[in-house]
C-alpha cells in the first residue's frame, strides 16, 4: 500500500464529499431554474470526482473516507446561512467553498509524487478549476458585478 498516496487522495476525497453534501443542501433552496441547472452540473462533477478518488484509493490498497469531516460542518454553516439571502448569496457561498477546494488541490499537488499526482493534475484539478470558474461567472452575471446582495424579503430561513 502506498500510504502517502492514500493520505493525499483521502484528504481530497473529504473535500469532494463536503461539496456533494453542500450542493445537495443548496439545490432544493434555489429558485432560479438556470442557477439550479448550473449547480446540478457542479454537483455531478463533484460526484464523479468522488468516484474517481474512491477508485484510486482502493487501487493503492487504501480504504476511502466515507465522511467529509470538518469540511462537511463548514458546508452546512455556509449553505444554511446563504440561503436566507437568496440565490445570489447561495452561489457566492458555493463559490467560496470551490475556492477553498481549489486551494486544497493546488497545495496537495505541490507536495505529491508518484502516479496519483497525474490523476490529480490531469483530471481532478482541471475539473475543479472549470466549475469554480463557472460559479464565478454565474455570480458575476447574476449580480451584475455588485456585491453583497440584499436579503430577500419574506424568505423563510
MARLO-623028 format. One record per atom (N, C-alpha, C): residue number from 1; atom name; x, y, z. Coordinates in steps of 0.2 Angstrom, whole numbers. Atoms other than C-alpha are relative to their C-alpha. Layout:
REM residues N
[sedren NUM "CA" [X Y Z]],
...
//
This chain:
REM residues 157
[sedren 1 "N" [4 -6 0]],
[sedren 1 "CA" [0 0 0]],
[sedren 1 "C" [4 6 0]],
[sedren 2 "N" [-3 -6 0]],
[sedren 2 "CA" [6 17 -4]],
[sedren 2 "C" [-4 5 4]],
[sedren 3 "N" [4 -3 -5]],
[sedren 3 "CA" [1 26 12]],
[sedren 3 "C" [0 8 -2]],
[sedren 4 "N" [0 -7 1]],
[sedren 4 "CA" [6 44 6]],
[sedren 4 "C" [-5 1 -6]],
[sedren 5 "N" [5 -1 5]],
[sedren 5 "CA" [-5 42 -10]],
[sedren 5 "C" [-7 0 3]],
[sedren 6 "N" [6 1 -3]],
[sedren 6 "CA" [-19 36 0]],
[sedren 6 "C" [-2 6 5]],
[sedren 7 "N" [1 -6 -4]],
[sedren 7 "CA" [-17 50 13]],
[sedren 7 "C" [-2 6 -4]],
[sedren 8 "N" [2 -5 4]],
[sedren 8 "CA" [-17 63 -1]],
[sedren 8 "C" [-7 0 -3]],
[sedren 9 "N" [6 1 3]],
[sedren 9 "CA" [-31 56 -10]],
[sedren 9 "C" [-6 0 4]],
[sedren 10 "N" [5 -1 -5]],
[sedren 10 "CA" [-42 54 5]],
[sedren 10 "C" [-1 7 3]],
[sedren 11 "N" [1 -7 -2]],
[sedren 11 "CA" [-39 72 10]],
[sedren 11 "C" [-4 3 -5]],
[sedren 12 "N" [4 -3 5]],
[sedren 12 "CA" [-46 77 -7]],
[sedren 12 "C" [-7 -3 0]],
[sedren 13 "N" [7 3 0]],
[sedren 13 "CA" [-60 65 -6]],
[sedren 13 "C" [-5 3 6]],
[sedren 14 "N" [4 -3 -5]],
[sedren 14 "CA" [-66 73 11]],
[sedren 14 "C" [-3 7 -3]],
[sedren 15 "N" [2 -7 2]],
[sedren 15 "CA" [-67 90 2]],
[sedren 15 "C" [-5 -2 -6]],
[sedren 16 "N" [6 1 5]],
[sedren 16 "CA" [-77 82 -13]],
[sedren 16 "C" [-6 -3 4]],
[sedren 17 "N" [6 2 -3]],
[sedren 17 "CA" [-89 73 -1]],
[sedren 17 "C" [-3 6 3]],
[sedren 18 "N" [3 -6 -3]],
[sedren 18 "CA" [-91 90 8]],
[sedren 18 "C" [-4 4 -6]],
[sedren 19 "N" [3 -4 5]],
[sedren 19 "CA" [-95 98 -9]],
[sedren 19 "C" [-7 -3 -2]],
[sedren 20 "N" [6 3 1]],
[sedren 20 "CA" [-108 85 -13]],
[sedren 20 "C" [-5 1 5]],
[sedren 21 "N" [5 -1 -6]],
[sedren 21 "CA" [-116 87 4]],
[sedren 21 "C" [-3 7 -1]],
[sedren 22 "N" [2 -7 0]],
[sedren 22 "CA" [-117 106 1]],
[sedren 22 "C" [-4 1 -6]],
[sedren 23 "N" [4 -1 5]],
[sedren 23 "CA" [-124 105 -16]],
[sedren 23 "C" [-7 -3 1]],
[sedren 24 "N" [6 3 -2]],
[sedren 24 "CA" [-137 93 -10]],
[sedren 24 "C" [-4 4 4]],
[sedren 25 "N" [4 -4 -4]],
[sedren 25 "CA" [-142 105 3]],
[sedren 25 "C" [-2 7 -3]],
[sedren 26 "N" [2 -7 3]],
[sedren 26 "CA" [-142 121 -8]],
[sedren 26 "C" [-5 -1 -6]],
[sedren 27 "N" [5 1 6]],
[sedren 27 "CA" [-151 114 -23]],
[sedren 27 "C" [-7 1 1]],
[sedren 28 "N" [7 0 -1]],
[sedren 28 "CA" [-168 112 -16]],
[sedren 28 "C" [-2 7 2]],
[sedren 29 "N" [1 -6 -2]],
[sedren 29 "CA" [-167 130 -10]],
[sedren 29 "C" [0 5 -5]],
[sedren 30 "N" [-1 -4 5]],
[sedren 30 "CA" [-163 138 -26]],
[sedren 30 "C" [-6 1 -4]],
[sedren 31 "N" [6 -1 3]],
[sedren 31 "CA" [-177 146 -35]],
[sedren 31 "C" [1 1 -8]],
[sedren 32 "N" [-2 -1 7]],
[sedren 32 "CA" [-169 150 -52]],
[sedren 32 "C" [1 -6 -3]],
[sedren 33 "N" [-1 6 3]],
[sedren 33 "CA" [-170 136 -64]],
[sedren 33 "C" [7 0 -4]],
[sedren 34 "N" [-6 0 3]],
[sedren 34 "CA" [-155 142 -73]],
[sedren 34 "C" [6 -1 5]],
[sedren 35 "N" [-5 1 -6]],
[sedren 35 "CA" [-145 143 -57]],
[sedren 35 "C" [0 -7 2]],
[sedren 36 "N" [0 7 -2]],
[sedren 36 "CA" [-151 126 -52]],
[sedren 36 "C" [3 -5 -5]],
[sedren 37 "N" [-4 4 5]],
[sedren 37 "CA" [-145 119 -69]],
[sedren 37 "C" [7 0 1]],
[sedren 38 "N" [-7 0 -1]],
[sedren 38 "CA" [-128 125 -66]],
[sedren 38 "C" [3 -3 6]],
[sedren 39 "N" [-2 4 -7]],
[sedren 39 "CA" [-127 119 -48]],
[sedren 39 "C" [-1 -7 -1]],
[sedren 40 "N" [0 7 1]],
[sedren 40 "CA" [-133 102 -54]],
[sedren 40 "C" [6 -3 -4]],
[sedren 41 "N" [-6 2 3]],
[sedren 41 "CA" [-119 101 -66]],
[sedren 41 "C" [6 0 4]],
[sedren 42 "N" [-5 0 -5]],
[sedren 42 "CA" [-107 106 -52]],
[sedren 42 "C" [0 -6 4]],
[sedren 43 "N" [1 5 -4]],
[sedren 43 "CA" [-114 93 -41]],
[sedren 43 "C" [2 -7 -4]],
[sedren 44 "N" [-2 6 4]],
[sedren 44 "CA" [-112 79 -55]],
[sedren 44 "C" [7 0 0]],
[sedren 45 "N" [-8 0 1]],
[sedren 45 "CA" [-94 84 -57]],
[sedren 45 "C" [3 -2 7]],
[sedren 46 "N" [-2 2 -7]],
[sedren 46 "CA" [-91 83 -38]],
[sedren 46 "C" [-1 -8 1]],
[sedren 47 "N" [1 7 -1]],
[sedren 47 "CA" [-99 66 -38]],
[sedren 47 "C" [4 -5 -4]],
[sedren 48 "N" [-4 4 4]],
[sedren 48 "CA" [-89 60 -52]],
[sedren 48 "C" [7 0 3]],
[sedren 49 "N" [-7 -1 -4]],
[sedren 49 "CA" [-73 66 -43]],
[sedren 49 "C" [0 -5 6]],
[sedren 50 "N" [1 5 -5]],
[sedren 50 "CA" [-79 56 -28]],
[sedren 50 "C" [2 -7 -2]],
[sedren 51 "N" [-1 7 3]],
[sedren 51 "CA" [-80 40 -38]],
[sedren 51 "C" [7 -1 -2]],
[sedren 52 "N" [-7 1 2]],
[sedren 52 "CA" [-63 43 -46]],
[sedren 52 "C" [5 -1 6]],
[sedren 53 "N" [-4 1 -6]],
[sedren 53 "CA" [-55 46 -29]],
[sedren 53 "C" [0 -6 3]],
[sedren 54 "N" [2 7 -4]],
[sedren 54 "CA" [-63 31 -21]],
[sedren 54 "C" [4 -5 -4]],
[sedren 55 "N" [-3 5 4]],
[sedren 55 "CA" [-57 20 -36]],
[sedren 55 "C" [8 0 1]],
[sedren 56 "N" [-7 -1 0]],
[sedren 56 "CA" [-39 27 -35]],
[sedren 56 "C" [2 -2 7]],
[sedren 57 "N" [-2 2 -7]],
[sedren 57 "CA" [-38 25 -16]],
[sedren 57 "C" [0 -8 1]],
[sedren 58 "N" [1 7 -1]],
[sedren 58 "CA" [-44 7 -17]],
[sedren 58 "C" [6 -4 -5]],
[sedren 59 "N" [-5 2 4]],
[sedren 59 "CA" [-31 4 -31]],
[sedren 59 "C" [7 0 4]],
[sedren 60 "N" [-7 0 -4]],
[sedren 60 "CA" [-17 9 -19]],
[sedren 60 "C" [-1 -4 6]],
[sedren 61 "N" [1 4 -6]],
[sedren 61 "CA" [-24 -3 -6]],
[sedren 61 "C" [-3 3 6]],
[sedren 62 "N" [3 -4 -6]],
[sedren 62 "CA" [-32 10 5]],
[sedren 62 "C" [-8 -1 1]],
[sedren 63 "N" [7 0 -1]],
[sedren 63 "CA" [-49 12 12]],
[sedren 63 "C" [-3 8 -1]],
[sedren 64 "N" [3 -7 1]],
[sedren 64 "CA" [-59 28 5]],
[sedren 64 "C" [-4 2 6]],
[sedren 65 "N" [3 -3 -5]],
[sedren 65 "CA" [-65 40 18]],
[sedren 65 "C" [-8 0 -2]],
[sedren 66 "N" [7 0 1]],
[sedren 66 "CA" [-84 40 20]],
[sedren 66 "C" [-3 6 3]],
[sedren 67 "N" [3 -6 -4]],
[sedren 67 "CA" [-86 56 30]],
[sedren 67 "C" [4 6 -2]],
[sedren 68 "N" [-3 -6 2]],
[sedren 68 "CA" [-82 74 25]],
[sedren 68 "C" [3 3 6]],
[sedren 69 "N" [-4 -3 -5]],
[sedren 69 "CA" [-76 78 42]],
[sedren 69 "C" [-2 8 1]],
[sedren 70 "N" [1 -7 -1]],
[sedren 70 "CA" [-74 97 46]],
[sedren 70 "C" [-2 3 -6]],
[sedren 71 "N" [3 -3 6]],
[sedren 71 "CA" [-77 101 28]],
[sedren 71 "C" [-7 0 0]],
[sedren 72 "N" [8 1 0]],
[sedren 72 "CA" [-95 95 30]],
[sedren 72 "C" [-3 5 5]],
[sedren 73 "N" [3 -5 -5]],
[sedren 73 "CA" [-98 105 45]],
[sedren 73 "C" [0 7 -2]],
[sedren 74 "N" [0 -7 3]],
[sedren 74 "CA" [-92 121 37]],
[sedren 74 "C" [-5 1 -6]],
[sedren 75 "N" [5 -1 5]],
[sedren 75 "CA" [-103 117 22]],
[sedren 75 "C" [-7 1 2]],
[sedren 76 "N" [6 -1 -2]],
[sedren 76 "CA" [-118 116 32]],
[sedren 76 "C" [-1 7 3]],
[sedren 77 "N" [1 -7 -2]],
[sedren 77 "CA" [-115 133 40]],
[sedren 77 "C" [0 4 -6]],
[sedren 78 "N" [-1 -5 5]],
[sedren 78 "CA" [-110 141 24]],
[sedren 78 "C" [-7 0 -4]],
[sedren 79 "N" [6 1 4]],
[sedren 79 "CA" [-125 134 14]],
[sedren 79 "C" [-6 2 4]],
[sedren 80 "N" [6 -1 -4]],
[sedren 80 "CA" [-138 136 28]],
[sedren 80 "C" [-1 8 1]],
[sedren 81 "N" [0 -7 -1]],
[sedren 81 "CA" [-134 155 31]],
[sedren 81 "C" [-1 3 -7]],
[sedren 82 "N" [1 -3 7]],
[sedren 82 "CA" [-133 159 12]],
[sedren 82 "C" [-7 0 -2]],
[sedren 83 "N" [7 1 3]],
[sedren 83 "CA" [-150 153 8]],
[sedren 83 "C" [-5 5 2]],
[sedren 84 "N" [4 -5 -2]],
[sedren 84 "CA" [-158 166 18]],
[sedren 84 "C" [0 7 -4]],
[sedren 85 "N" [-1 -6 4]],
[sedren 85 "CA" [-151 179 6]],
[sedren 85 "C" [-2 -1 -7]],
[sedren 86 "N" [2 1 7]],
[sedren 86 "CA" [-157 171 -10]],
[sedren 86 "C" [5 -4 -4]],
[sedren 87 "N" [-4 4 5]],
[sedren 87 "CA" [-150 163 -25]],
[sedren 87 "C" [7 3 0]],
[sedren 88 "N" [-7 -3 1]],
[sedren 88 "CA" [-135 175 -27]],
[sedren 88 "C" [4 -1 6]],
[sedren 89 "N" [-4 1 -6]],
[sedren 89 "CA" [-129 173 -9]],
[sedren 89 "C" [2 -8 0]],
[sedren 90 "N" [-2 7 0]],
[sedren 90 "CA" [-130 154 -11]],
[sedren 90 "C" [5 -2 -5]],
[sedren 91 "N" [-5 0 5]],
[sedren 91 "CA" [-120 155 -27]],
[sedren 91 "C" [7 2 3]],
[sedren 92 "N" [-6 -3 -3]],
[sedren 92 "CA" [-107 166 -18]],
[sedren 92 "C" [3 -5 5]],
[sedren 93 "N" [-3 4 -6]],
[sedren 93 "CA" [-106 154 -3]],
[sedren 93 "C" [3 -7 -4]],
[sedren 94 "N" [-3 6 4]],
[sedren 94 "CA" [-103 139 -16]],
[sedren 94 "C" [6 2 -3]],
[sedren 95 "N" [-7 -2 3]],
[sedren 95 "CA" [-90 149 -25]],
[sedren 95 "C" [5 0 5]],
[sedren 96 "N" [-5 0 -5]],
[sedren 96 "CA" [-81 152 -8]],
[sedren 96 "C" [2 -7 1]],
[sedren 97 "N" [-2 7 -1]],
[sedren 97 "CA" [-81 133 -5]],
[sedren 97 "C" [4 -3 -6]],
[sedren 98 "N" [-4 2 6]],
[sedren 98 "CA" [-75 130 -23]],
[sedren 98 "C" [7 3 1]],
[sedren 99 "N" [-6 -3 -1]],
[sedren 99 "CA" [-61 142 -19]],
[sedren 99 "C" [4 -4 5]],
[sedren 100 "N" [-4 3 -5]],
[sedren 100 "CA" [-56 133 -4]],
[sedren 100 "C" [2 -7 -3]],
[sedren 101 "N" [-2 7 3]],
[sedren 101 "CA" [-56 116 -13]],
[sedren 101 "C" [5 1 -6]],
[sedren 102 "N" [-5 -2 5]],
[sedren 102 "CA" [-46 124 -27]],
[sedren 102 "C" [7 1 3]],
[sedren 103 "N" [-6 -1 -3]],
[sedren 103 "CA" [-33 129 -15]],
[sedren 103 "C" [3 -6 3]],
[sedren 104 "N" [-2 7 -2]],
[sedren 104 "CA" [-33 112 -7]],
[sedren 104 "C" [4 -4 -5]],
[sedren 105 "N" [-3 4 6]],
[sedren 105 "CA" [-30 104 -24]],
[sedren 105 "C" [7 3 -1]],
[sedren 106 "N" [-6 -3 2]],
[sedren 106 "CA" [-16 116 -28]],
[sedren 106 "C" [6 -2 6]],
[sedren 107 "N" [-5 1 -5]],
[sedren 107 "CA" [-7 114 -11]],
[sedren 107 "C" [2 -7 0]],
[sedren 108 "N" [-2 7 0]],
[sedren 108 "CA" [-8 95 -11]],
[sedren 108 "C" [4 -2 -7]],
[sedren 109 "N" [-4 2 6]],
[sedren 109 "CA" [-2 94 -29]],
[sedren 109 "C" [7 2 0]],
[sedren 110 "N" [-7 -2 -1]],
[sedren 110 "CA" [14 103 -25]],
[sedren 110 "C" [4 -5 4]],
[sedren 111 "N" [-4 5 -4]],
[sedren 111 "CA" [19 90 -12]],
[sedren 111 "C" [-1 -7 -3]],
[sedren 112 "N" [1 7 2]],
[sedren 112 "CA" [13 75 -22]],
[sedren 112 "C" [5 -3 -5]],
[sedren 113 "N" [-4 4 4]],
[sedren 113 "CA" [24 62 -30]],
[sedren 113 "C" [-3 -6 -2]],
[sedren 114 "N" [3 6 2]],
[sedren 114 "CA" [20 47 -40]],
[sedren 114 "C" [-6 0 -5]],
[sedren 115 "N" [6 0 5]],
[sedren 115 "CA" [6 41 -51]],
[sedren 115 "C" [-6 4 2]],
[sedren 116 "N" [6 -3 -2]],
[sedren 116 "CA" [-8 48 -41]],
[sedren 116 "C" [0 7 -1]],
[sedren 117 "N" [-1 -7 2]],
[sedren 117 "CA" [-1 65 -45]],
[sedren 117 "C" [-3 2 -7]],
[sedren 118 "N" [3 -1 7]],
[sedren 118 "CA" [-6 63 -63]],
[sedren 118 "C" [-7 0 0]],
[sedren 119 "N" [7 0 -1]],
[sedren 119 "CA" [-24 59 -58]],
[sedren 119 "C" [-2 7 2]],
[sedren 120 "N" [2 -6 -3]],
[sedren 120 "CA" [-25 75 -48]],
[sedren 120 "C" [2 6 -5]],
[sedren 121 "N" [-2 -5 4]],
[sedren 121 "CA" [-15 86 -60]],
[sedren 121 "C" [-4 0 -7]],
[sedren 122 "N" [3 0 7]],
[sedren 122 "CA" [-23 80 -77]],
[sedren 122 "C" [-8 -1 0]],
[sedren 123 "N" [7 2 0]],
[sedren 123 "CA" [-41 75 -72]],
[sedren 123 "C" [-4 4 5]],
[sedren 124 "N" [4 -3 -5]],
[sedren 124 "CA" [-47 81 -55]],
[sedren 124 "C" [1 8 1]],
[sedren 125 "N" [-1 -8 -1]],
[sedren 125 "CA" [-39 99 -53]],
[sedren 125 "C" [-3 4 -6]],
[sedren 126 "N" [3 -4 5]],
[sedren 126 "CA" [-44 105 -71]],
[sedren 126 "C" [-8 0 1]],
[sedren 127 "N" [7 0 -1]],
[sedren 127 "CA" [-62 99 -67]],
[sedren 127 "C" [-2 5 5]],
[sedren 128 "N" [1 -4 -5]],
[sedren 128 "CA" [-61 108 -51]],
[sedren 128 "C" [0 8 -2]],
[sedren 129 "N" [-1 -7 2]],
[sedren 129 "CA" [-55 124 -59]],
[sedren 129 "C" [-5 2 -5]],
[sedren 130 "N" [5 -1 5]],
[sedren 130 "CA" [-68 123 -73]],
[sedren 130 "C" [-6 2 4]],
[sedren 131 "N" [7 -2 -3]],
[sedren 131 "CA" [-83 123 -61]],
[sedren 131 "C" [1 5 5]],
[sedren 132 "N" [-1 -6 -5]],
[sedren 132 "CA" [-75 136 -49]],
[sedren 132 "C" [-1 6 -5]],
[sedren 133 "N" [1 -5 4]],
[sedren 133 "CA" [-74 147 -64]],
[sedren 133 "C" [-7 1 -3]],
[sedren 134 "N" [7 0 2]],
[sedren 134 "CA" [-92 143 -70]],
[sedren 134 "C" [-4 3 6]],
[sedren 135 "N" [3 -3 -6]],
[sedren 135 "CA" [-98 148 -52]],
[sedren 135 "C" [1 7 0]],
[sedren 136 "N" [-2 -7 0]],
[sedren 136 "CA" [-88 164 -53]],
[sedren 136 "C" [-4 4 -5]],
[sedren 137 "N" [3 -4 6]],
[sedren 137 "CA" [-95 169 -70]],
[sedren 137 "C" [-8 0 2]],
[sedren 138 "N" [7 0 -2]],
[sedren 138 "CA" [-113 164 -64]],
[sedren 138 "C" [-1 6 5]],
[sedren 139 "N" [1 -5 -5]],
[sedren 139 "CA" [-111 175 -49]],
[sedren 139 "C" [0 7 -3]],
[sedren 140 "N" [-2 -7 3]],
[sedren 140 "CA" [-104 190 -59]],
[sedren 140 "C" [-6 2 -4]],
[sedren 141 "N" [6 -1 4]],
[sedren 141 "CA" [-119 188 -71]],
[sedren 141 "C" [-6 2 4]],
[sedren 142 "N" [6 -1 -4]],
[sedren 142 "CA" [-132 187 -58]],
[sedren 142 "C" [0 6 4]],
[sedren 143 "N" [0 -6 -4]],
[sedren 143 "CA" [-126 202 -48]],
[sedren 143 "C" [2 6 -3]],
[sedren 144 "N" [-3 -5 4]],
[sedren 144 "CA" [-120 212 -62]],
[sedren 144 "C" [6 4 3]],
[sedren 145 "N" [-6 -3 -3]],
[sedren 145 "CA" [-104 214 -53]],
[sedren 145 "C" [-1 3 7]],
[sedren 146 "N" [1 -3 -6]],
[sedren 146 "CA" [-112 221 -37]],
[sedren 146 "C" [-1 -5 6]],
[sedren 147 "N" [0 4 -6]],
[sedren 147 "CA" [-110 213 -20]],
[sedren 147 "C" [1 4 6]],
[sedren 148 "N" [4 5 -2]],
[sedren 148 "CA" [-116 210 -7]],
[sedren 148 "C" [-7 1 -2]],
[sedren 149 "N" [7 -1 1]],
[sedren 149 "CA" [-134 206 -11]],
[sedren 149 "C" [-4 2 6]],
[sedren 150 "N" [4 -2 -6]],
[sedren 150 "CA" [-148 212 -1]],
[sedren 150 "C" [-5 -6 2]],
[sedren 151 "N" [5 5 -2]],
[sedren 151 "CA" [-159 200 9]],
[sedren 151 "C" [-6 0 -4]],
[sedren 152 "N" [6 1 4]],
[sedren 152 "CA" [-174 193 0]],
[sedren 152 "C" [-5 1 6]],
[sedren 153 "N" [5 -1 -5]],
[sedren 153 "CA" [-189 199 10]],
[sedren 153 "C" [-5 -6 0]],
[sedren 154 "N" [5 6 -1]],
[sedren 154 "CA" [-201 186 17]],
[sedren 154 "C" [3 -7 -2]],
[sedren 155 "N" [-3 7 1]],
[sedren 155 "CA" [-188 172 14]],
[sedren 155 "C" [0 -4 6]],
[sedren 156 "N" [0 4 -6]],
[sedren 156 "CA" [-191 158 26]],
[sedren 156 "C" [7 -3 1]],
[sedren 157 "N" [-7 2 -2]],
[sedren 157 "CA" [-175 154 35]],
[sedren 157 "C" [0 -7 3]],
//
